[in-house]
Structure formats: C-alpha cells, structure tokens
C-alpha cells in the first residue's frame, strides 16, 4: 500500500511540474515586422550568479520567454566574480546550463561575456562566442581580439556610466575601431540613454544596441509603454543566431528605452511605415475629413505637427486606434499631413519627420 501511495504522489508531482511548465505564459512585444525583414526582440547584456547577478541561468530564459523576447545573451563578467566562494568560476557554464531550457522555449541563446576593465577604457560585451576562456587575458586588445577571432561581435557598454569625462573616446577606442575590433555601442543601458554614444554610432557607422544589464530577478509580467525592459530590435532575414549576427554586422537595429525608439533614420522610417496605419476617410464634409489612425506597436507615439493641417500635437497610445477630424479649406482635394514623431530619435534630440497624403474622394 505504501508503494502505491508513493507512486501516486510521484505521479502527481510530475503532473504538477509538467502542468506548470506547460502553463508558462508569453506576453508578446508587438513591434511589427518591417518591409523585407523580421523584427526580433533581443537583450544582449544580462547577468547570472556566475558573476554579479542574483539568479540562476535558467531563470533568465524563463523571464525572456514571459516578457516576449526572441533572443538573449548571458554575458557574465570575466574578471569580476564576487560569488566565486559559492559558485566556481566557469565562464562557459551559464550558457551550458541555460541552453536546454532555451531550446524548450524557443529562445535563441547567445554565448557571451563581459570584458570588465576600469573606466576608462570601460566594459565591453563580446557575444556569439564559441568559448569564453580564450578571452581571459590581461591585455584588453588581446582579449577583444580573441573574441573577434571566434567570429564574435563586440560592443562598448554604458560608456558614460561614471560620467561623460571618464566615458570619453580615447586612443584605445580608436585602436579597437581602426583594427575593426569594435562593432557597436550601447546607446541605452537600463533606463539610461546615452546621446553621445548615439552620435558616435551615426558618425562612425557603429551598430546601436540597447540592453537591460539586468542583475536582479525580472519581476515584469509583460512589457508596456509605461514599464518595459530596454531591448534591441534586430531586423533579420531569418530567425536564427546567424541571422541576428548578420543583422548586427549590417547595423539593422533599433533601441527601445523608456519612451524612446532610437535608430538610424532608415530603420526608424521603416518602422514608422509598419507601425502607423491611416485609413482612407470614412466621413467627409466640404471642409473636413475624419480618419482612423492606428498605432500598431507597444509604445506611445508623440507627434508634433510640422505642416499646415491637423492637430498641433497628438499622442497615439500603444496598440490603439484613434479618430481625428482634419479641417482644410477644400476636402475634395488631396490633403498632405506633415508631422514629426518626437520620440523616434534619428539623432540626439532629433525626431523623425513623416508625411502622408490623404487622397481625394
């Protein structure tokens, strides 16, 4: 009888565990695909107990699935190991532990590490690694070269986290850039946007990334316009690790930080076309038209009129449809509306200009 009871308890425990795994709920981040590319939601800078994070590697995978990410890099510090008395230093182990769970949930897991030096010169993430151990070197250039020899992608993290003066561009950064060992910059880290890094990316042709740099458990159930993880949108030709790497090398990214979307103008324009949908007028008078405008993304869009017609300022709430009355001298003619999306940053302090023509009846 005891054996039967133990068997029943075991079955119930297995069933409950399986049911909990099956009940894992995913809340999608609703940035649409753009013309010619698929939009993936990624975080390339996260930490676990294998450096100074507070969670086990598989927890990062469950969080990523729950909040709607497509890809994640575990990037524990190489040189900074505050938990080494409790967790052995094993630079490849976080990836190895998390890989199985990532496959189960369909998360693209990227092997990474943070090369951690005093600021200046700063911290650098190397991702798409095959083996972290060759990066354990005293010389920064040698460590980053070891990452690039594996086909890795390297970006400079939170350049001004100790202030603009300590985060300035130095000879060492020019050396890395000239040797093609530096491929990108974090224009946003956590809740902080770095306009200088944004400008450097535009001037030097470096790829823009934005990441959470998360250490504590992520308690978010879903990303909203008001509260979300800072992420990188990557525009890929295929949903795979190689597809993400190719897009990063080509600079096809945008960064969602706070109420901002930050990118090179061409990718902001492509996103604006995918995000904003304006219906033909459903009602006309002699001097007015009524149109429906949809915002098909998870962030509020703030628009300021730059032309002659339409409301002076508009906030389009995330994932909503709004109806606007547009007054004109003659509603029987085509109507051009000109606006700037002020929180789509094509450059530091520079919004994205858009135009749309409402056709004549």
C-alpha positions in Angstrom: 0.0 0.0 0.0 2.9 2.4 0.8 4.4 1.7 -2.6 1.1 2.5 -4.3 0.8 5.7 -2.3 4.4 6.8 -3.1 3.7 6.0 -6.8 0.6 8.2 -6.7 2.5 11.1 -5.0 5.3 10.8 -7.6 2.8 10.9 -10.5 1.0 13.9 -9.0 4.3 15.8 -8.5 5.4 15.0 -12.1 2.0 16.1 -13.4 2.0 19.3 -11.4 5.6 20.1 -12.6 4.6 19.4 -16.2 1.5 21.5 -15.9 3.4 24.4 -14.5 5.9 24.2 -17.4 3.1 24.0 -19.9 1.3 27.0 -18.3 4.3 29.3 -18.9 2.6 32.3 -20.5 4.3 34.5 -23.1 3.3 38.2 -23.5 4.4 39.3 -26.9 6.2 42.6 -27.6 4.1 43.9 -30.5 6.6 45.7 -32.7 5.7 44.6 -36.3 8.0 43.3 -39.0 9.3 45.9 -41.4 9.4 45.5 -45.2 11.8 42.8 -46.2 12.8 41.8 -42.6 11.5 40.1 -39.5 11.7 42.1 -36.2 13.3 40.2 -33.3 13.3 41.4 -29.8 16.7 40.9 -28.1 18.6 41.6 -24.9 22.4 41.2 -25.3 23.6 42.1 -21.8 22.4 40.1 -18.8 24.0 38.6 -15.7 23.6 35.5 -13.5 25.1 34.2 -10.3 28.2 33.2 -12.3 29.3 36.8 -11.9 27.4 39.5 -10.0 23.8 38.6 -10.9 21.3 37.2 -8.5 19.6 34.4 -10.5 20.4 31.0 -11.9 20.9 31.0 -15.7 17.6 29.1 -16.5 15.7 31.9 -14.7 16.9 34.3 -17.3 15.4 32.1 -20.0 12.0 31.9 -18.3 12.0 35.6 -17.9 12.9 36.2 -21.5 10.1 33.9 -22.7 7.5 35.5 -20.3 8.2 39.1 -21.4 8.3 38.3 -25.1 12.0 38.2 -26.1 13.2 36.2 -29.0 16.9 36.1 -28.2 19.1 36.5 -25.1 22.8 36.7 -24.4 24.1 35.7 -21.0 27.1 38.0 -20.6 28.7 37.4 -17.1 31.8 39.3 -16.2 35.1 37.6 -16.9 37.2 39.5 -14.4 34.6 40.2 -11.7 33.5 37.1 -9.9 32.0 38.2 -6.5 30.3 34.8 -5.9 33.3 32.6 -6.6 33.4 31.4 -3.0 30.0 29.8 -3.6 29.8 29.4 -7.4 33.0 28.2 -9.1 34.5 30.4 -11.9 33.5 28.6 -15.1 32.9 31.1 -17.9 31.1 28.8 -20.2 28.8 27.2 -17.6 26.0 29.8 -17.7 25.4 29.1 -21.4 25.6 25.3 -20.9 23.1 25.4 -18.0 20.6 27.6 -19.9 20.9 26.0 -23.4 18.4 23.2 -22.8 15.7 25.5 -21.4 16.2 27.9 -24.2 15.6 25.2 -26.8 12.5 24.1 -24.9 11.0 27.6 -25.0 12.3 28.6 -28.5 14.6 31.3 -27.2 17.7 32.0 -29.3 20.5 31.8 -26.7 23.8 33.5 -27.5 27.0 32.8 -25.7 28.6 36.0 -24.4 30.8 37.5 -21.8 31.6 41.0 -20.4 35.3 42.0 -20.6 35.5 44.2 -17.5 38.2 46.8 -17.1 38.4 50.0 -15.2 36.6 53.0 -16.7 38.3 54.3 -18.8 38.6 52.4 -21.0 35.4 50.7 -19.9 33.4 47.4 -20.2 32.9 45.5 -23.4 30.4 42.8 -24.3 31.6 40.0 -26.7 28.7 37.9 -28.0 28.4 35.0 -30.5 31.4 33.3 -28.8 32.3 29.6 -29.2 34.4 29.6 -26.0 34.8 32.3 -23.4 38.1 31.1 -21.9 40.4 32.4 -24.6 39.2 35.9 -23.6 40.9 35.6 -20.2 43.8 37.9 -20.9 45.5 40.8 -19.2 45.7 43.0 -22.3 42.4 44.5 -23.4 43.2 44.5 -27.1 44.3 40.8 -26.9 41.1 39.8 -25.1 38.9 41.5 -27.6 40.9 40.1 -30.5 40.4 36.6 -29.1 36.6 37.3 -29.3 36.8 38.5 -32.8 38.9 35.5 -33.9 35.9 33.4 -33.0 33.6 35.5 -35.2 32.3 37.4 -32.2 30.5 40.8 -32.1 31.9 43.3 -29.7 30.2 46.4 -28.3 31.2 49.1 -25.8 28.9 49.0 -22.8 27.4 52.1 -20.9 30.3 54.3 -21.9 29.3 57.2 -19.6 28.1 55.2 -16.6 30.7 57.1 -14.5 30.2 60.3 -16.3 31.0 61.7 -19.8 34.5 62.7 -18.8 35.5 59.1 -17.9 33.5 57.8 -20.8 35.2 59.9 -23.4 36.6 58.4 -26.7 40.3 57.6 -26.1 43.2 56.3 -28.2 42.5 52.8 -27.1 39.0 53.1 -28.6 40.4 54.4 -31.8 42.8 51.4 -31.9 39.9 49.0 -31.4 37.9 50.8 -34.1 40.7 51.1 -36.6 41.5 47.3 -36.2 37.8 46.6 -36.7 37.6 45.0 -33.2 34.8 47.3 -32.1 31.4 46.8 -33.8 28.8 48.6 -31.7 27.9 50.8 -28.7 25.2 50.7 -26.1 23.2 53.8 -26.8 21.0 52.7 -23.9 21.7 50.7 -20.8 18.8 50.0 -18.4 16.9 53.3 -18.1 19.8 55.4 -19.3 20.0 56.8 -22.8 23.5 58.0 -24.0 23.2 60.7 -26.7 27.0 60.8 -27.2 27.0 57.0 -28.0 24.1 57.6 -30.3 26.1 60.3 -32.1 29.3 58.2 -32.3 27.3 55.4 -33.9 26.0 57.7 -36.6 29.4 59.3 -37.2 31.4 56.1 -37.2 29.0 53.6 -38.7 28.8 51.5 -35.5 25.8 49.4 -34.6 23.3 50.7 -32.0 22.3 48.3 -29.2 20.3 48.8 -26.1 20.1 46.3 -23.2 18.9 45.7 -19.7 22.2 44.9 -18.0 19.9 43.1 -15.6 21.3 41.6 -12.3 18.2 41.2 -10.1 15.2 38.9 -10.9 12.9 40.5 -13.6 9.5 40.8 -11.9 7.8 42.2 -15.0 4.9 40.1 -16.3 4.8 41.9 -19.6 6.4 44.9 -21.3 4.2 48.0 -21.6 4.8 51.5 -22.8 5.0 52.7 -19.2 7.2 49.9 -17.9 9.4 47.7 -20.0 12.9 46.2 -20.4 15.3 48.1 -22.5 15.9 46.0 -25.6 17.4 45.9 -29.1 15.1 45.4 -32.1 17.0 43.4 -34.7 15.8 43.3 -38.3 16.7 39.8 -39.7 16.3 37.9 -42.9 16.0 34.7 -40.9 15.1 33.9 -37.3 18.4 32.3 -36.2 21.6 33.0 -34.3 23.3 33.5 -37.6 20.5 35.8 -38.8 20.9 38.0 -35.8 24.7 38.2 -36.2 24.4 39.2 -39.9 21.9 41.9 -39.0 24.1 43.3 -36.2 27.1 43.4 -38.5 24.9 45.3 -41.1 23.6 47.8 -38.4 19.9 46.8 -38.8 18.8 47.7 -35.3 16.7 50.0 -33.2 16.7 50.5 -29.4 13.6 50.8 -27.2 14.5 52.6 -24.0 11.9 54.3 -21.7 9.5 56.2 -24.1 12.1 56.5 -26.9 12.9 54.5 -30.0 16.5 55.2 -31.2 17.9 54.1 -34.5 19.5 55.2 -37.8 16.9 57.2 -39.8 16.4 54.5 -42.4 15.3 51.9 -39.8 13.1 54.4 -38.0 11.4 55.3 -41.3 10.8 51.6 -42.0 9.3 51.1 -38.5 7.1 54.2 -38.8 5.7 52.8 -42.0 5.0 49.5 -40.3 3.7 51.0 -37.1 1.4 53.8 -38.3 -1.7 52.9 -40.4 -4.1 55.6 -41.6 -7.4 54.6 -43.2 -9.0 56.5 -46.0 -11.5 59.0 -44.6 -14.8 57.3 -43.5 -16.6 60.7 -43.4 -16.2 63.9 -45.3 -17.7 67.4 -45.3 -16.8 70.3 -47.6 -14.0 71.4 -45.2 -13.3 68.4 -43.0 -12.3 64.7 -43.2 -12.5 62.1 -40.4 -9.8 59.4 -40.4 -8.8 56.5 -38.2 -5.1 56.3 -37.2 -3.7 53.1 -35.7 -0.6 52.7 -33.6 0.5 49.1 -34.0 3.3 49.0 -31.5 3.7 48.7 -27.7 5.0 52.3 -27.2 3.1 55.5 -27.1 3.9 57.8 -30.1 4.2 61.5 -29.6 3.6 63.5 -32.8 4.1 67.3 -33.4 2.7 68.9 -36.5 5.2 70.4 -38.9 2.8 71.2 -41.7 -0.3 73.3 -42.0 -3.2 70.9 -41.2 -4.1 68.5 -38.5 -4.0 68.7 -34.7 -0.9 70.6 -33.3 0.2 67.7 -31.1 -1.0 64.1 -30.8 -0.2 61.2 -28.6 -1.1 57.9 -30.1 -1.4 55.3 -27.3 0.2 51.9 -27.7 -1.8 49.4 -29.7 -4.8 51.7 -30.2 -6.9 53.3 -32.9 -7.8 57.0 -32.8 -10.2 59.0 -34.9 -9.2 62.5 -35.9 -11.1 65.4 -37.6 -8.8 67.3 -40.0 -10.1 70.7 -41.1 -9.0 72.0 -44.6 -10.2 74.7 -47.0 -11.4 72.1 -49.5 -11.8 68.5 -48.6 -12.4 67.5 -52.2 -8.6 67.8 -52.9 -5.7 65.6 -51.7 -4.6 66.6 -48.2 -0.9 66.4 -47.1 -0.3 66.0 -43.4 3.3 66.5 -42.0 4.4 65.5 -38.5 7.4 64.7 -36.5 7.5 61.7 -34.2 9.3 63.4 -31.4 10.2 60.2 -29.5 11.6 58.4 -32.6 15.2 59.7 -32.3 17.0 59.8 -35.6 19.8 61.6 -33.8 20.3 63.1 -30.4 17.4 65.5 -29.9 16.2 64.9 -33.5 12.8 63.4 -34.1 11.6 61.6 -37.3 9.8 63.6 -39.9 6.9 61.8 -41.7 4.4 62.8 -44.3 1.2 61.3 -45.5 -1.2 62.2 -48.3 -5.0 61.6 -47.8 -6.3 61.0 -51.3 -9.1 63.0 -52.9 -12.5 61.2 -52.9 
